[in-house]
Amino acid sequence: MVLKDLSSKPLIIAVLVGISIAAIALSIFASYQVKLAAMDAQTKTLARVVEVASNEVISELFVTTSELAQSIQKVKAVRKLIKKGKKAPLNNAQKSELAAELSQQFRQRYVTAGIIDLVKVRAYDKKLRFLGASKDGLENFPTTLPQSIDDQASKREKADRFKPLGMLWQSDKTAYYSLLYPVGGLSLAGYIEVVVAPAHNLKTIDLVLGAPLTIRSLDQQELYQSNNWANISDAILEIDYTLKLPNGEPALDLVLQEDITAFLNSLAKTQILTIGLFVLLGVVGVSVALVLLQINLFGPMKNLQLVMSAVASGEFYSEVKGSRRKDELGSMTNALLYFIFIFKDNSRIKQSLDGVEKGIAIVDSSNKLIYLN
């Protein structure tokens, strides 16, 4: 069956219903896209929150390590040995004494209080040449400064050389934070470097934000995970944030979990309301359209059909509904009225001719007989 064989009424109804179904389907698709956009916005917002929180932790770490380095450089024995290293390389006895003095920092202040995770304390002369390091801390730790810190410290001039320099760096996919602190009064003698593991301080983010946190190294080694870390589900949104080094390279992966149950419930209510409104609009729209079509199209067409059937049966109407309409139905109605008028006149002429006693024949221009009484 082709479209031209279908009645106008079911075809129009089918089109209206199809449009309504398409509108409802479009509303469902739009709601899904809105959900995706809302989730993406939520993720970006929380990632920004993690970024701000991690930057705040690093700033606090700068202050803490600066205080520790300042207290270390105030130790007379440490200052004395660093000043000696300024003039000439330290002998083995002096290196051992410096290492012992630096090692004492692992058993006091911030370390014993658990405020920082101290990795190493190292000493350098003013030209950033290694003088000694604490025995405590990581074994086989490199003696040279990280290249990024060495480059930046070497470029400093005049008063800038007396300012603490803190920076994230990584070695063998492990992240560290170093604070380089100047030693000496008016004359720079050297530097104390405090090296810590930043993950120890970054784990406080879960307390600040009130959300479970996992910290991983670049080789995906888990450095910390909150006790309330949950299994992934639809109601749990995981936000991945990469803490970067000053040069833009990754240092640590921070993964934060956010319970979005309330958010999803609110979004689901909005989606149901939106889809429900579209369904209601479709039903009401189709109903109103059908009523209007029945009044203005289907009804008048049915009436016109009845009139035409009656005329075909020999019944004539002097008035047909819809003759005053200005649309196509009005034109059709007026054409039917004109046909009825002509047909009635022809019928009267035929009746008159049929009543004549003499025989009458009427032919057209081709002499073809068209009437005979």
N, C-alpha and C positions, 0 to 999 in steps of 0.2 A: 504494500500500500504506500503510495506517494502522498506528499503533503497536499497536492491539489485535490486529492480524493477525500480529504478530511473535511468535516463540517467546521465552520468558523468558530462556533462556540467552544467545542472541546479543545480546538487548537489554541484559542486565546487563553483558556483556562490553564492548559498545559504550559504555555509560555509564562504566565503569571506565577504558577507554582514553581516552575524552574528557576525563575528570577529570585523568588523567595528562598529556595533551597541554596542557590548560589550565594545569596547574601549571608545566610546563616553559616555556610561553609567558610566564607570569607571572614566572618567575625571570629570563627574558631581559629583560623590561621593567624589572623591579626592578634588574637589573644595570646597565641603561642609565641609569636614574634615579640610581643610586649614582655612576656615572661623572660625570654632569652635576653632582651635588652635590659630588663630590670636586674637579672642575675649578673650580667656583665658589669652593669653600673655598680652593683653591690660589691662585686669582686674588686673592681678598680678602686672603690672608696676604701675598702678594708686594706688593700695593698698599700694605699697611700698612708693609712693609719699606721701600718706596720713599719713603713719607711720612716715616718716621723718618730715613732717610738724607738726604732733602732738607732737613728741619728742622735736621739736624746741620750740613749745608753752610751754611745761612743763619746759624746760630749762629757758625760759624767765620768767615764773611764779616763778621759784626758785629765780631769781635775784630780781624781784619785791617784793615778800613777804619777802625776806631777808632785803631789804632796809626798808620796813615798820616795821619789827620786830626790826631792829636796832634803828630806830627812836623812837619806843615805849620804848625800854629798856634804852634809854638816858634820859627819863623823870625822874627827881630826885625822885618824889614821888613813882613812880613804882619801881625804883631800891631800894629805902629805904625799902619799904614794903616787897619786895622779900628777901632782906637781913635779915629782921626781921624774916621772915618765915624760914630762914635757921637755926636760933637758937631755935625758939619755935613756936608752932602753933599760927596762927593769931587769935585774938579775933574777935567778930562779927563786931565791929566798924572798925577794920583794913580791914576786908574782904569787908565791904561796901565801904570803901575808895578805895581799890584796884579795885573793880568792876566799880566804877565811873570813875576812871582814865583810865581804859581799854576801857570803853564805849565811851570816847571822840574820839577814833580813828575811830569810825563809821561816824564821822561828819567832817572829814578833809582828806587831802592828797589823796591817790589813790582811796579811796572809793567814795568821792564826785565827783571825776573826771571820775568815771565809768571805771577805769582801771581794777579793780578786783571786784568780788562779795564776799565781806567779810561775813563769816558765824559766826565766833566767834573768840574772842581773849582770851586766857587762860594763866594762870601763874602757874608754878610748882617750887618746891624747887629742890636742886641739886640731890635729890634722886627720882625725878620725882613724888613726892607727890603733889596732887592738892592743890593750894593756893586760887585761885579765878578765875572768868571769867567775861567778860563784860556782862552787862545787855542787851545790844543791841544784835541783831542777833537772831538765832533760839532759841525758847524757849524749855525747857526740853532737852537741848543738854547734852550729857553725860559729866561727869567731868573727867573721866579717859582718859589717852592717848590711841590711837589705839594700839592694841597689837603689831603690826608689828613695829611701831615706838618705843614703850617702849622696845621691845626686842633688837632692834639695838642700841638705845641710852644707854641702860644698859651695853652693851658689850664694849662701848668706854672707853678708858683709856687715861690718861695724856692729851697731847695736842689735841687729837681727840675730847675730850669733849667740846672744845671751838669752834668747827666747826659747822656751821649751818647744819641741817639735814632736807631735804625735801622728802616727800613721798606721793604717792597716796594711798588712802585707801577707804573702803566703809563700810557703815552701813545701814542695812535695804534696800539694793539694791540701795542706793544713794551714789554716788562717791564724795569724798572730797580730797582736797590737803592740807596737813599740813606742815608748816615750823617751826621747833623747833630751837629757837635761844638762845644761852647762855647769861646769865646776870652775870656781875661781871668783875673785872679786872684780876689781877693775881690769884685771888681766885674765883672759880666758886660758885656763890650764888644760881643760879636756871636757869629757862628757861622761855622764852616767846614763846607761840605757836600761830601762825596765821593760822586760818583755812579758806579756801576759797572754792567756788564751781568752779571746773575747767572748766565746760561747758561754762562759761562766756568768758573765754579766748580762748577756743578751737573753738568758733564760728568764730574767725578771719581767720580760715583756708579757708573759702569760699572766702574771699577777697584776700588771698595770692595765692590761686590756680585758682581763677576766676571761680569757679564751685559751684552750689547749694549744700548746706550741711544740713543734719538733724542730731541732736544729741539726742539719747534716753538713758534713764536709763535702768538698767537691767530688770525692770518690764515693759519696753516698754513705759514709760511715756516720752512724747516729751518735751525735755528741750529747744530745739532751732530748728528753721527751716528757711532757707533763703527765702526771699520774692519771688525770682525767681524760687522756687522749681516747677518742671514740673511733669505732670502726666506721668506715665511710658508708654513708647512706644518702637518700634523697634529701633528708632534712639537715645534712651536714655539708656545709660549703667549705672547701679547702682553698686557702689563699696562699699561693707560692710567691715568695719574694726573695730575690737574690741580692744579698749584701755585696756591694762591689768595692773594689780597691780604687784608689785615686785615679788610676789610669783606665778605669772602666772595666777591668777584668773581674770575673766573679770571685768572691771570697768564701761566702757561706750561703747555704740555702735555708731559708726560714719558711716553715709551713705552719700557718695558723688555721685553726678550725673555728667555724662560726655556726652556731645552731640557728637555722633560719626557719624553724617550724612556724613561728608566729608570722614571719614574712610570707611563707608559702600559703598559709591559711588565709591571710588577708588577700593575697594575690588570687587564690582560688575563688574566694567570694566575689571579687571584682570580675573575674572571668565568667563565673556563672551568671552574675547579674547582667553582664554585657551580652552574653549569648542569649539569655532569657529575653532581654529587651529586643534583640534582633528577631527571635522567634515570634514574640508577641507582635512586633511590627510587621513581620511577614504575614501572619495569620490575619491581623486586622486589615493590612493593606490589600491582601487578596480578597477578603470578604467585602470590603468597601468597593473595590474595583468591580467585583462581580455584580454587586447591587446596582452600581452606576451603569454598568454595561447592560444589565437586564432592563433598566428603565429607559436608557437612551439608545440601545442598539438591538439587543436580542428581542425585546418586547415589540418595538415598532416593526422590525423585520418579520416577526411572526404575524403581526396584524396585516402587514402588506401582503404576505403570502396568502392569508385567508381571503383578502379582498380579491386578489388575482384569481384564486380558485373559484370564487363566487362569480366573477365576471365570465370566466370560462364556462360556467354552468348557465349563463344567461341572466344572472342577477346584476343589476346596475346600481351603483351607489352615486349619489350626487355629491357626497362629501366623504372624504377618506382622512383618517387621523394622520397628522404629520405633514400636511400640505404647507404649513407655515414655517416649517423648519428651514434653516438656511444652509444645511449641510447636504451631503450626498443623498441621504434618505429623503430629505425634502424634495430634491430634484427628481428622484425616482417616483415619489408619490405624485408630484405634479404631472410627470410624464404619463403615469397611469390614469390620472384624471382626464388628461387630454385624449388618451386612447379611448376611454369610456365615452367621452363627449362625441368623438368622431364615429365610434361604433354605434352609438344611439342614433345619430343622424342617418347613418347608412341603413340602419334597421328600419327607420321611418320611411326612407325613400323606397326600400325594398317592399315594405308593406303597401305603400301607395301604388307601386308598379304592379304588384301582385293582384291588386283590386281592379285593374283596368281590364275591360272586356276583350279588347283587341290584343293580339299577340305582339309582344315587344321583345326585341332582341338587342343587346348592347355588345358591341365589339370594341376592341382597343385599336390602336394605330396600326397594328399588324393584322387587323381583321380576325383577331382571335376572339371567340365568343366568351364573354365574361358574365353575361346575365341573360336569362330567358324566363319570361313570366309564364 
